[in-house]
Amino acid sequence: MRLNILIVDDEKSFVRSLTFALQEAGYSADSAHTGEDALAVVEQNLPDLMLLDLRLPGMSGMDTLHEVARLYPDLPVVMISAHGDTRAAVQAVKAGATDYLTKPFALDELLHLIDSVTERTRMRDELTYHRSRAASSSGLMGDSEAMQQLWQKVQRISVSSAGRILLLGESGTGKALVARAIHQQSNRSAGAFVEINCAALPEQLIEAELFGAEKGAYTGADHKRLGLVALAHNGTLFLDEIGELPLALQAKFLHFLENGDYRPVGGGASATADVRVIAATNRSLEAEVRNGHFREDLYFRLNVIELTLPPLRERDNDVHKLLDMFIESQAREEGCRPITMLPETLACLSAYTWPGNVRELRNLVERLTILYPGQLIRPQQLPGEFLVSRPVTSPDQACVDESLDHHMQQTERQLLLNALEKTGGHKGKAAEQLGLSRHAFKRRLQRLGMR
């Protein structure tokens, strides 16, 4: 389906030419010449993207933006401004616009921006979906004393004025979920929650990702881009794996924390942003400071409030509660009956130390649900690391020393092939035979490169 773009501008000749250009590029385009008309069009046919001129007769572009943000918060809006309105366009971005363009602009610049905005929207929707799954089965819930104490601290921190929070804990303990929970319970919850993994980006790009960049600031910077700091204005900026932040950038980030201003890459003028900063790491930052890999002044600036998340092995009986929750949610996701753990299987899980914490538990349930939908799970069906202290007594256990991923893929592939063979290639009947929805069955075929 073609993306539908709404153009809102009072220059009718400009709208006509832009509509034609967008249609030639493969988009569907509607138009409106006033803010009031734009709201009426959106009510009748919600577009995928709005191009909104700042200067409109009657209701101004800024007022129209505020109404769109209030009524349709998920609709991306790109502001169009005249050359002298750049400052107002930046204010519009802070008020909720996704990006802005300055007239006159080249069609290629517009098309690149549309691609960028729609990709960000797709990623946002995907993240929202996965985070909603995580919220419903967050792994942060539990009856253990450690988790009760954690949540008491989270609630106190959330409503406090603390602007710098450092989350510590092993990988997989849920630091990102705690950061989001703090944001959602704070007086900044109406603002954006913006997340960046400092270990996931090349060193030469992370500064532009944080602070933005002017057009031409570096190779490939063919348009002006806003940084995550600007997008997080009046909200929360979450920096995961903060220990991976390059030393050269640590000084610039420290300056931002101390003064609230920053300078985009290649930019001459500085900008300001009001954000709550939550940083997280599974490293010892004190050790990184001693080794000269992390600035001591930045460490102390970030560590105003410190919160340590407990590993799963210290959470008493939370494993069983989380297990039940993940089993139920994964069965819904896969469209199959939930798996069931035999008592001896539960004993193996209880004795395990969970080095990957809650993430490892969730991944285990996903793997078992994919391989054995609706079945009773016996100890020999668990990965080998859960059986290291148990003798191999059956042929099923001969596979436990193999690569888990390879074993999973081969087993799943064979199950699908057997079902298709028995049903003469009928995917619907094969899915039914395996206790899966047709959608889940097709998704597995695609994942394994089977059509």
Stockholm file with secondary structure:
# STOCKHOLM 1.0

chainA/1-451         MRLNILIVDDEKSFVRSLTFALQEAGYSADSAHTGEDALAVVEQNLPDLMLLDLRLPGMSGMDTLHEVARLYPDLPVVMISAHGDTRAAVQAVKAGATDYLTKPFALDELLHLIDSVTERTRMRDELTYHRSRAASSSGLMGDSEAMQQLWQKVQRISVSSAGRILLLGESGTGKALVARAIHQQSNRSAGAFVEINCAALPEQLIEAELFGAEKGAYTGADHKRLGLVALAHNGTLFLDEIGELPLALQAKFLHFLENGDYRPVGGGASATADVRVIAATNRSLEAEVRNGHFREDLYFRLNVIELTLPPLRERDNDVHKLLDMFIESQAREEGCRPITMLPETLACLSAYTWPGNVRELRNLVERLTILYPGQLIRPQQLPGEFLVSRPVTSPDQACVDESLDHHMQQTERQLLLNALEKTGGHKGKAAEQLGLSRHAFKRRLQRLGMR
#=GR chainA/1-451 SS CCCEEEEECSCHHHHHHHHHHHHHTTCEEEEESSHHHHHHHHHHSCCSEEEEESCCSSSCHHHHHHHHHHHCTTSCEEEEECGGGHHHHHHHHHTTCSEEEESSCCHHHHHHHHHHHHHHHHHHHHHHHHHHHHHHTCSCCCCSHHHHHHHHHHHHHHTSCCCEEEEECCTTSCHHHHHHHHHHTSTTTTSCEEEEETTSSCHHHHHHHHHCBCTTSSTTCCSCBCCHHHHTTTSEEEEETGGGSCHHHHHHHHHHHHHSEECCBTCSSCEECCCEEEEEESSCHHHHHHTTSSCHHHHHHHTTEEEECCCGGGSTTHHHHHHHHHHHHHHHHHTSCCCEECHHHHHHHHHCCCTTHHHHHHHHHHHHHHHSTTCEECGGGSCGGGSTTSCCCSGGGGGTTSCHHHHHHHHHHHHHHHHHHHTTTCHHHHHHHTTCCHHHHHHHHHHTTCC
#=GC SS_cons         CCCEEEEECSCHHHHHHHHHHHHHTTCEEEEESSHHHHHHHHHHSCCSEEEEESCCSSSCHHHHHHHHHHHCTTSCEEEEECGGGHHHHHHHHHTTCSEEEESSCCHHHHHHHHHHHHHHHHHHHHHHHHHHHHHHTCSCCCCSHHHHHHHHHHHHHHTSCCCEEEEECCTTSCHHHHHHHHHHTSTTTTSCEEEEETTSSCHHHHHHHHHCBCTTSSTTCCSCBCCHHHHTTTSEEEEETGGGSCHHHHHHHHHHHHHSEECCBTCSSCEECCCEEEEEESSCHHHHHHTTSSCHHHHHHHTTEEEECCCGGGSTTHHHHHHHHHHHHHHHHHTSCCCEECHHHHHHHHHCCCTTHHHHHHHHHHHHHHHSTTCEECGGGSCGGGSTTSCCCSGGGGGTTSCHHHHHHHHHHHHHHHHHHHTTTCHHHHHHHTTCCHHHHHHHHHHTTCC
//
